[in-house]
Structures are given as structure tokens and as C-alpha cells.
């Protein structure tokens, strides 16, 4: 899957806020970075701005025709 362009930056954050975001990330099976980006996108959307869409994941691989009679 091609990587989308990202921009790195330094974030200073209160340790308690960081711990709370980490707990959310763990509960939602995201990385800390992914959770922060998700929360920022949601905040931007709620304020009436449309963030750029996330790229769609690759479609599933076509493994050929379905096998419906596997035991015969």
C-alpha cells in the first residue's frame, strides 16, 4: 500500500492528557499517533471544516473463483 504524505512535528502535551489519549488508542486498537490524528480530524470536522479524506485501504486480493464444493 503506498504511504500517504505526512508531516512530522513536535507536540508538547500534558502527561495526564497523553495518558488518557493512550488509553483511548488502546481501547480502539489504534497507535497513539493514529489516535491523535483521529481526534484532530474529528475536532476539525465538528468545527465545520472538512479535513482531507483518509486514503482507502487496498481492496482485498482476488484469490480466484470461490470454491463452493470443498469436500467433493
Secondary structure, 3 states (H helix, E strand, C coil): CCCCCCCCCCCCCCHHHHHHHHHHHHHCCCCHHHHHHHHHHHHHHHCCCCCCCCCCCCCCCCCCCCCCCCCC
